[in-house]
Amino acid sequence: MAPDGVSFAVPSPEAIDAQFAEIERRAAGRKVVVVQGLGFVGSAVAAVIAAARTPAGEPTYFVIGVDLATPGSYWKIARVNEGHAPIASPDAEFDRLIAEGVQESRNLCATSAERAYELADVVVVDVQLDVVDRAVESAADIQLRLSGLEAAIRVIGRRMRPDALVLVETTVPFGACERLILPVLREERERRGVTELLLLAHAYERVMPGPRYISSIRKFWRTYAGIDGPSAQAARAFLDSFIDTESFPLRELGDPTASEMAKILENSYRAANIAFIHEWTLLAERTGVNLWEVVDSIRVRQGTHDNMRYPGFGVGGYCLTKDSLLAQWSATHLFKMDHLLDVTLQALGINHRMPLHARDLLRELAGQPLKGLRVLVCGVSYLPDVADTRNSPTEIFVDALLEEGAAVTVHDSSLQFWPERPQVPFAADLAQAMSEADAVVFAVPHGEYRRLTPADFSRAVMVIDANNVIDDAKAGALHAAGSRLLGVGKGHWRKRGYDQLSACPKS
Amino acid sequence: MAPDGVSFAVPSPEAIDAQFAEIERRAAGRKVVVVQGLGFVGSAVAAVIAAARTPAGEPTYFVIGVDLATPGSYWKIARVNEGHAPIASPDAEFDRLIAEGVQESRNLCATSAERAYELADVVVVDVQLDVVDRAVESAADIQLRLSGLEAAIRVIGRRMRPDALVLVETTVPFGACERLILPVLREERERRGVTELLLLAHAYERVMPGPRYISSIRKFWRTYAGIDGPSAQAARAFLDSFIDTESFPLRELGDPTASEMAKILENSYRAANIAFIHEWTLLAERTGVNLWEVVDSIRVRQGTHDNMRYPGFGVGGYCLTKDSLLAQWSATHLFKMDHLLDVTLQALGINHRMPLHARDLLRELAGQPLKGLRVLVCGVSYLPDVADTRNSPTEIFVDALLEEGAAVTVHDSSLQFWPERPQVPFAADLAQAMSEADAVVFAVPHGEYRRLTPADFSRAVMVIDANNVIDDAKAGALHAAGSRLLGVGKGHWRKRGYDQLSACPKS
């Protein structure tokens, strides 16, 4: 079943074989790329590779997306073969490229048949590698779900052509290519008697969910590294064939460990910068300071401070909430170091607990336990106007409220339901939901929420603005009309008494 | 005595009075700005204000720099009155502006006479406010040297014209203008019976030692805030009169606490970003990764990652080594919060200990205690090709080496001596010093060190490259010639065995 509720029957092995015979026929005589894993990254990468053209205007590759014939994954294969992107995205080009590849140029298809790897000149690895638990208390508790990756690599080793390039795009603990993946590939190839030089490289993507999804693959920087010279050369030639490397020249690093570390470091840096500002958020709120305005005033310093993060509700997504854990796991398990990524890991913990600060503000406004309080939470995804709910901080927030017995309803401008918490009431009508709530929490700055006016509030409520959704003029008007407000990073609201009942509320 | 060893006699009170009578005569009928404190910031700010011109081309202000008639400070007054910048700077414009103001347009002078404040339309406060100890173990240990600032403010309150604007530029704990400075000014003014509205504002500078010293005041962003509307308005008009606010529009914040916090936050962010990368430095060195190259590959992401810091030797200067301590002091003492700036303070500690990592690398290369080892440390300042030694990390490094009994000599391309450690032998001749050392430590990437070639090493030595002074080609040549090398953030050197004796050193 796909996230939008549509079901597809997983086909029988015979049906898969029959389908694959057709793929094999179409792929004959062509350069074949197999993309392993049709998730957020793999499906988009497959679309971009299928769109690559030779100087003569012909499709450069025949692209086969491979995923598992399981109830949890098969829908992605079915979706692609219907000519649709498996992931809902505000970037229309994603869906268009898939449709074009499947239906027009007919050089893109998907299958679960393992024999696909036998056809590949290049296998691109985009399978998931997740941690068991993102909310670990200590470095020693970090655990990875490695078996899926290992099984995926083993299939490749068993099936791959001896001279094919294996390009790992999955975010892995650094050292994984050389210490985890290479041994598995070698073992499977040796078992088959393959003696040719193995081509193995790592090149990480920087896919951004949102309106520039496809562009974030094709027109963006890429870093890569091979386990040796020939591998690096093969990776460079392949990346060159579908990325705009004229505008974004490729960067080669010394070895895959460096490339793997770069990806994790990049995301850890972002996570650390967010955690840093959270400490100052709490400070600003107690000293009357509008931290949003302060950060704005500092971000004018381009090149040194323009990436300073704003206060906020929390951090979501697949990467920023876990990549630092991969780094520590590497240090401990792959390199047997007793080095602790102290500040880096603390940052992850701070970010994980960040939504609980919005809960604390709500408690403060309510002045009593939240039991029975009707709370409307506006925003379930983790990015404004993007329908991506993976590890959304709203999960942590809502779970905490439910635990206290609050009556929570959620709304999200870009969603019809909340896949991760289907049991939580999901409001279809924002106005009605607002009229039935004691407290409204703005978690995500979706455009719809930012456009709300004081007139859209049919009654005085408690408002927690966790993401600068309500500007000062609106806040003043809401307060004058009897609402009480607190905002994350908005010390000036408390200084102005917006958290107290207005002395003379308008009728 | 000035830092370059030239002595000036502190004049008698009578001589000061006589000199001031002359200043008073010249200032008569003019708009007067008094800059309090002629240190790194005040002297440059005075130069820039003196260079301001009216639309008619006349000097906008008569500028009086005021400092103390003490053995530690009087030389600054004497220097300025001779027509020279008190601070050595690679920015020739600094010296030129002082000379022009003092000798040509004759609207700039310096004095220790407190009566100067009686003449001022605007008093700019640029006195120092330092912590007692930067290397504190816990937040509770943070202490400020507040008496100097308080005395300075008290003099202003006692002498100022009732309608003068007091503009604080000193980096202060947030809340200081409203909770420390305002009460002192009020007290002194009330004692005099002054009842006029007090004009008080905060506007922080972003002076950068180096070749763009003057430009970093005149052509750069400024943030300000007043204690009330009239104060903010007066501050804006004044800043507008000498800063290029057309290219760099002023930013007003809600109150001085916000402006004071912005300054400290800005520097704390920088310090935190440096500390963050240090954790990864240790990781890279043990996993064969060249972190310099990795950071380069990540910094291509403009607007999010282009300010990522490189590995290095440590952090120096007046601000980044202390400003976070001011923030914690504020929270604890001015706002009575029990909030701990946890990650922010840890970052300062990490940065403070960072030079000891270079010491650890040296220990590793030496394979024995450092007692008796002849170590040449190249680089005493904290910025490349800038003669600024304030809180240089070389202090921490050299102190640690001396404690172990190493025979340390220092060299610095931009200095003739080391004011903070006059007892440490200072080499005038780099080549000779290198020929007499067992180990050479490159602490600062001065151009002279970066231009060294393997031929400049007359003998095989141990090399610690703490700041990417030696590129890989040179490192390979040095290693082949029998030297052994380790570099901060340069795991690939260890992977290549540069820390071991070359199997076949060239003769």
Contacts between the chains, C-beta under 8 A, distances in Angstrom:
chain1	res1	chain2	res2	distance
A	174	B	287	6.6
A	174	B	289	7.6
A	175	B	287	6.6
A	206	B	301	7.5
A	221	B	297	7.9
A	221	B	300	4.6
A	221	B	301	6.6
A	223	B	297	4.7
A	223	B	298	7.9
A	248	B	300	7.9
A	251	B	296	7.7
A	251	B	297	4.3
A	251	B	300	7.1
A	253	B	290	7.7
A	253	B	293	6.0
A	253	B	294	6.5
A	253	B	297	6.2
A	254	B	288	7.7
A	254	B	289	7.2
A	254	B	290	5.6
A	254	B	293	6.7
A	254	B	492	5.5
A	255	B	288	6.8
A	255	B	289	7.8
A	257	B	287	5.7
A	257	B	288	6.3
A	257	B	289	5.9
A	258	B	288	7.9
A	258	B	289	4.6
A	258	B	290	6.6
A	258	B	293	7.0
A	258	B	294	5.5
A	261	B	280	7.7
A	261	B	283	7.5
A	261	B	284	7.0
A	261	B	287	7.1
A	261	B	289	5.5
A	261	B	294	6.1
A	262	B	294	4.7
A	262	B	297	5.6
A	262	B	298	5.8
A	265	B	280	5.7
A	265	B	294	6.6
A	265	B	298	6.6
A	266	B	298	5.0
A	266	B	301	7.3
A	266	B	305	6.2
A	268	B	280	8.0
A	269	B	273	8.0
A	269	B	276	6.6
A	269	B	298	7.5
A	269	B	305	6.4
A	269	B	308	5.9
A	270	B	304	6.8
A	270	B	305	7.6
A	272	B	272	7.6
A	272	B	276	5.1
A	273	B	269	8.0
A	273	B	273	7.5
A	275	B	343	6.3
A	276	B	269	6.6
A	276	B	272	5.1
A	276	B	343	6.0
A	276	B	344	6.9
A	279	B	341	5.3
A	279	B	342	6.4
A	279	B	343	5.9
A	279	B	344	5.7
A	280	B	261	7.7
A	280	B	265	5.7
A	280	B	268	8.0
A	280	B	341	7.6
A	280	B	344	7.7
A	282	B	339	5.7
A	283	B	261	7.5
A	283	B	327	7.3
A	283	B	331	6.0
A	283	B	337	7.5
A	283	B	339	6.0
A	283	B	341	7.1
A	284	B	261	7.0
A	286	B	335	6.3
A	286	B	337	5.6
A	286	B	339	6.9
A	287	B	174	6.6
A	287	B	175	6.6
A	287	B	257	5.7
A	287	B	261	7.1
A	287	B	330	7.9
A	287	B	331	8.0
A	287	B	335	5.6
A	288	B	254	7.7
A	288	B	255	6.8
A	288	B	257	6.3
A	288	B	258	8.0
A	289	B	174	7.6
A	289	B	254	7.2
A	289	B	255	7.8
A	289	B	257	5.9
A	289	B	258	4.6
A	289	B	261	5.5
A	290	B	253	7.7
A	290	B	254	5.6
A	290	B	258	6.6
A	293	B	253	6.0
A	293	B	254	6.7
A	293	B	258	7.0
A	294	B	253	6.5
A	294	B	258	5.5
A	294	B	261	6.1
A	294	B	262	4.7
A	294	B	265	6.6
A	296	B	251	7.7
A	297	B	221	7.9
A	297	B	223	4.7
A	297	B	251	4.3
A	297	B	253	6.2
A	297	B	262	5.6
A	298	B	223	7.9
A	298	B	262	5.8
A	298	B	265	6.6
A	298	B	266	4.9
A	298	B	269	7.5
A	300	B	221	4.6
A	300	B	248	7.9
A	300	B	251	7.1
A	301	B	206	7.5
A	301	B	221	6.6
A	301	B	266	7.3
A	303	B	306	6.2
A	303	B	307	6.1
A	304	B	270	6.8
A	304	B	307	5.0
A	305	B	266	6.2
A	305	B	269	6.4
A	305	B	270	7.6
A	305	B	307	7.1
A	306	B	303	6.2
A	306	B	307	7.6
A	307	B	303	6.1
A	307	B	304	5.0
A	307	B	305	7.1
A	307	B	306	7.6
A	307	B	307	6.1
A	308	B	269	5.9
A	327	B	283	7.3
A	330	B	287	7.9
A	331	B	283	6.0
A	331	B	287	8.0
A	335	B	286	6.3
A	335	B	287	5.6
A	337	B	283	7.5
A	337	B	286	5.6
A	339	B	282	5.7
A	339	B	283	6.0
A	339	B	286	6.9
A	341	B	279	5.3
A	341	B	280	7.7
A	341	B	283	7.1
A	342	B	279	6.5
A	342	B	346	7.5
A	343	B	275	6.3
A	343	B	276	6.0
A	343	B	279	5.9
A	343	B	343	6.0
A	343	B	346	6.0
A	343	B	347	6.8
A	343	B	350	7.1
A	344	B	276	6.9
A	344	B	279	5.7
A	344	B	280	7.7
A	346	B	342	7.4
A	346	B	343	6.0
A	346	B	346	7.9
A	347	B	343	6.8
A	350	B	343	7.1
A	492	B	254	5.5
